[in-house]
Amino acid sequence: MDHYRTLQVTREAEPEVIERAYKALSLKYHPDTADPSQRTAATRRMQRINEAYAVLRDPKRRAEYDRTLPNENAGSWDRFLDVGIVGLFLDRFGRGQSPSR
């Protein structure tokens, strides 16, 4: 799960932007305001929003999380130095998926 995508902010977002996004999404998707038939889905979505906010609002946790993300500006060599051959494989094929032939 990409916490930045969940909160609909960029990786460069300032803490104030992250907080505003969290509050807006909380109001929009809170399970108490959802239709009863959609409450379970709204609860799951709200849990993802809360998890993303908990990580991104804390500078230390955010820095740790950012280190796990692929560097979009890095070339293959830089990425290899960051994550090694296994990391490149996981970038390409994902976790739990087998390579397509």
N, C-alpha and C positions, 0 to 999 in steps of 0.2 A: 504494500500500500504506500502510495506517495502522499506524504502528509501535506506537501505544498499543493498538490492537486486537490486533495480533500478540502482544504480551506480556500481553494481558488485564489492563491497568491503566488507570486514568483519567489524564487530562491533568495532574491535580494530584498525581499519585503522587510520593512522596518517593523519593530515590535508593535507599534501603534496600528499599523495596517493589519497585522495578523490578528490583533485583538478585535478590531472593527469587523473583520471578516468572520471571526468566530461568533461574535454577537449577532451579526446578521443571519448567519446560517443557523444558529441556535433558535432564533425567532421563527425562521422559515420552516425548519424541519423538526421542531420539538414534538415528541410523541403525544403530549397532552393536547396539542392543537391539530393533530392528524385525525383523519377519518378513522373510525373504529376498525374498519377492514384493513387499513394501512398501518395500524399501530406497530405491529411487529417489525415491518420494514423500516418505519420511522425510528424505532428504538435502535435497530442495528446501525442505521445511518448516523444517528446522534452519538452512538458509542464511538464510531470512527472519527467523527468531528471532535469529540472530547479527547480522544487519544492523540489526534494530530495537534490539537491546541496544547495539550499537556507537554508534548515534546518541543514544539516550536516556541513556546513562551519562555522556556527555561534556557538561558544562553549555553549552559554546559551540555544539556541534553541535545539541544539543537546542533551544536558543534559536532557532537558524537554522531548524530544522525546524518549530518551533511557529509561526514567522512565515508559513510556507507554508500552514498549516491555516486553514480558514475559521473566523472567530470566531462561535461558536454563539450568542453573546449580542448580536451586533451586528445592527442593523436594516439594511435595504437601503442606506440612505444611507451608513452607516458602512462597509459592505462595499464600496460603490462607491469611497469615498475610499481604501480599502486596496488594491483590486485593479483598479479601472477597469472599463470596459465589457467588455473582453475577459475579465477575470477573472469577471465576473458571468455571461457567456455560458458559460464553461467550468464554472462552478459548476452551471449549469442543465443543460447538455447533455453535460458530460464531454469528455474528450480523445478525439479520434478517432471520435466518434459524431456522427451528423447529427441535427438536431432532428426530433422526431416531429411529424407533422401530424395 
